[in-house]
Amino acid sequence: MTGVFDMAIIGGGLAGCSAALHARLKGASVLLLERGRCGGQASGVNYGGVRQQGRHPAELALARRSRAIWGDLKNLIGTDCEFTATGHLKLARNDDDMAELIAHHLLLREQGIHTLVLDADDLKIRFPYLSSRYAGGSFCAEDGQANPRLVAPAFARAARKLGADIRENCRVITAEPSSDGFLIRLDGDPKVVKARRLANTAGAWGSAIAAQFGDHVNEMVMAPNMCVTEPIAPLIGPNLGVCGGGIYIRQTAHGSVIFGAGLGIADREHLRARPLAEVTMEAAAAAITMVPQLRNVLLLRSWTGIEGRMPDGLPVVGPSPTVEGLFHAFGFSGHGFQLGPAVGAVLAELCLDGHSPTSISGLAMNRLDRALATVVQS
Ligand SMILES: Cc1cc2nc3c(=O)[nH]c(=O)nc-3n(C[C@H](O)[C@H](O)[C@H](O)COP(=O)(O)OP(=O)(O)OC[C@H]3O[C@@H](n4cnc5c(N)ncnc54)[C@H](O)[C@@H]3O)c2cc1C
């Protein structure tokens, strides 16, 4: 039996690594258990979009707090992880989309997030490489992009440097409540680990960890289909998206164009995911439709990753409804990279202070029971 940690974390994605760092910044003893390598799953293979724009109101406080952390990464973890505020431009296909963008602009303004609503002529002047098919768009200058490969490992390194016990290739088999916290059993290690508080940041496997405590939710799996081209001369400034989801495109500082659309397939039990050739071809066609100059650019590679998806498209972030001292953060449904830094900060606060100044009330696990009850009653 090891000593008792103030906080243990299951899962070394961005949420877990950030939680470890923030817990150490509060002076707590912290143990992070990662089955593979930190950032080896969704946090390391995603598209790299860092946007507040387009989020559900329940996520905006977290997104706002995360944006402040993204801007301060160099101070916090010693590297900016290629985070650049290139802006995020969301395009409207028609007048209905424009109305949606204007309504969202007003909602974001209440949260202190500023967007600029642009008409078709503005788009032509500011983004001449875009197809002329769009009715307008909404530009959020402080949104941007980062290199996902770098971020979770950098948080883990910073946490370790401050004294966090970060264990990679260390799979949690079982976790259970005990009289003074939690008992955690690890694969291939007879010693039981003890912690006073437990954070479940196990990504697409978060619901399986939660179920060990009787917290049952329907977390499905999704695998966004991603593509990258050869490097080309600077062309695309902001991170681009379109109302209704569809295609998203960004260009890195090295020149590669990264885009995504549609879904590949994932087998979370066997840790396997792969993009689908026909989806990749459709994504390439959609990218050319948005930015016609991509027509003769060489597509180098496609890939995907394993992401948890909740029925309402929102993550679970907050205390377990049944077990004291247990906190969940999983099921980010394709958009948890931007949120990760703040999710970790909030988890550290919940575990160590008992409360967080950041509102997460709309992300509580029991909202899913209520939604089910409403369906059953109606
Ligand atoms: C292809 C793709 C593109 C995406 N694009 C974007 C984007 O542009 N912007 C955005 O905001 N979001 C994006 N997302 C979503 C984003 O990547 C995820 O929401 C986010 O990274 C989730 O972070 P996490 O820390 O919760 O989970 P993960 O990164 O999945 O980490 C969970 C970790 O838990 C570990 N684990 C699981 N079970 C155990 C166990 N029993 N014991 C020990 N460890 C365990 C896993 O090995 C894993 O490393 C995308 C996702 C994918 C897959």
The ligand as a Gaussian input file, in Angstrom:
#p B3LYP/6-31G(d) Opt

LIG

0 1
 C      -10.175000      13.229000     -34.451000
 C      -10.665000      14.196000     -33.388000
 C      -10.754000      15.552000     -33.676000
 C      -11.156000      16.451000     -32.653000
 N      -11.080000      17.809000     -32.880000
 C      -11.285000      18.678000     -31.850000
 C      -11.076000      20.073000     -32.012000
 O      -10.654000      20.555000     -33.052000
 N      -11.345000      20.897000     -30.959000
 C      -11.799000      20.425000     -29.774000
 O      -12.053000      21.219000     -28.865000
 N      -11.962000      19.082000     -29.575000
 C      -11.695000      18.210000     -30.579000
 N      -11.847000      16.871000     -30.375000
 C      -12.257000      16.386000     -29.071000
 C      -11.096000      16.387000     -28.099000
 O       -9.936000      15.829000     -28.669000
 C      -11.497000      15.594000     -26.858000
 O      -12.760000      16.028000     -26.404000
 C      -10.523000      15.794000     -25.714000
 O       -9.206000      15.616000     -26.146000
 C      -10.860000      14.822000     -24.590000
 O       -9.839000      14.907000     -23.626000
 P       -9.866000      13.927000     -22.384000
 O       -8.695000      14.243000     -21.565000
 O      -11.218000      13.997000     -21.757000
 O       -9.816000      12.447000     -23.034000
 P       -8.633000      11.621000     -23.744000
 O       -7.677000      12.479000     -24.453000
 O       -9.308000      10.526000     -24.505000
 O       -7.868000      10.993000     -22.505000
 C       -8.448000       9.983000     -21.726000
 C       -7.299000       9.101000     -21.278000
 O       -7.784000       8.149000     -20.324000
 C       -6.996000       6.989000     -20.457000
 N       -7.675000       5.863000     -19.823000
 C       -8.871000       5.311000     -20.151000
 N       -9.159000       4.295000     -19.331000
 C       -8.129000       4.186000     -18.457000
 C       -7.843000       3.309000     -17.379000
 N       -8.687000       2.310000     -17.036000
 N       -6.692000       3.475000     -16.692000
 C       -5.821000       4.483000     -17.015000
 N       -6.050000       5.336000     -18.049000
 C       -7.185000       5.190000     -18.746000
 C       -6.844000       6.827000     -21.959000
 O       -5.731000       6.014000     -22.299000
 C       -6.702000       8.280000     -22.421000
 O       -5.354000       8.659000     -22.616000
 C      -11.517000      15.944000     -31.390000
 C      -11.468000      14.565000     -31.129000
 C      -11.032000      13.693000     -32.103000
 C      -10.944000      12.223000     -31.796000

